[in-house]
Amino acid sequence: MRISVTAALPGVFIVALAGCGSKSAETENRKQPEPVVTRPIDNPEGPPETILFFSPAGNVLYTHRQHYERVDKDCQVCHPKVFPQKLEPLNYKKALHRAAEASMTSCAHCHAVGGTAFAADSNCSRCHAPREH
């Protein structure tokens, strides 16, 4: 695995991990970019501030710190039962997104209709950035 660190903002730096061989959601022949993490410079080993997931439906900037604080800093609420405690592409395709909502797994563990947070169903722009064409 390759790790690169870049200063982003005062007090924040970006850690990019590379090396996963997961396949893209667009094609089986192209690799999906690794998620990009920002961490506070005063606690580089602590929980991420944000995680940027790349998606053909529009990238998702996951506000890890906000979610972490919402569960009273209890990592076990999500890790490992909902998400593995490692960085890897989610590799969602539309059908897998719907399957996650139906089974309340991944993001849909909380963001499904009837979940504990806003429903992702037909609410794409709440998480996915507009795609550049």
N, C-alpha and C positions, 0 to 999 in steps of 0.2 A: 504494500500500500504506500502511496506517495502522499505526503502532507506538505501543503504550502501555507504560509502565514503572510497576510497582507494587512497593513494598517488601513482602516476604513474611515473612522471618525475619531476624534479625541476620546480616549478611554475605551475604544472598541476596536477589535481587529477581526479579520475574517480568516477562518481555517477552512481550507478546501481539501477534502479527502478524495483520492482517486485510486482506482484499481479494481473496482467491481466489474464483473463481466455480465451484468444483467442486460437483458434485451430491452429495446425501446418499446414504448406503447405504439409508436407509429409503424415500425417495421421490425421484423425479427432479425434483420441483418445489421441494424445500427444500434450502437450503445446509447443508452440514455445517460445524460450527464449526471455526475454525482451530485447529491445535495450539497449546498454551500452553507456553512455555519458561521454565525457571528457570536463571539464571546466577549465578555467584559475583560479589558486588559488587566484589571486588578485581580481577576479570578479565572485564568485561562483553563483551568482544569474543571471548573464548575459547570453547571448546566448552561446550555446555549441560550443566548438572547433570542435569536431567530434561526430558522432553518429554511432555506430556499429550495423548494422541490421544483424541478423542471418538468413541464407537462405540455404535450401537444395541444391540450385544451386551454392553455394559458398557465403560466407559472404560478405557484402557490408559495407565498411568504408566510410560513407558519410561525406565529408568535409564541415560541416555546416559553419564554419568561412569563407571559400573561397566563398561559395554561398552567404552568408550574405553580404560580402563586394562587391561582383559582382553586387548586386542590391542596392548599396549605403546605406546599413544598414536599408532598408525599409522592415520590417517584413511583412507588408501587401501585398507585392508582392506575397508571398506564403501562408501566414496564414491569415484566415482559408480557403480561396477559393481552394487552391491546397492540402494543408496538414492541419489536425487539429493541434492546437498548444499544443499537448500533445504527450508523448511517448507511442507508442504501436507498436506491430509487424505489418509489412505490409501484411503478409500472402498472398504473391503472389504465384500463381501457374502459370505454363507456359501460359495457356489460358488467365489468368487475366493480365499477363504482356502484351500480344498482345492486349487485350482489352484496356488497359491503353494507349498503343501506338496509337491505332485507335481513341480513344476519347481525346487524349492529356491530360490525367489526371495523377496524382501522378508524378513520376519522368519524365514521358513522356510528361508532360506539356511543358518542354523545350527540352527533349532528344528524341523526335520522329523525323522521317525523315521529314525534312522541318522545324524543330523547331529552337529555338535560340541557341542551343548548339549541341554538337556531338550527332549523332543518336545512340541509344542503340540497334537498330535492327541489329542482327547478330554481335554484338560487345560486347558479354557477358563479356569478360575478362577486359574490360575497367572499369567495376564496381565490378564484382564478383571475389573474390579471388579463386584460384584453390582449389577444395575440396580435403580433405585428405581422402584416402581410407583405 
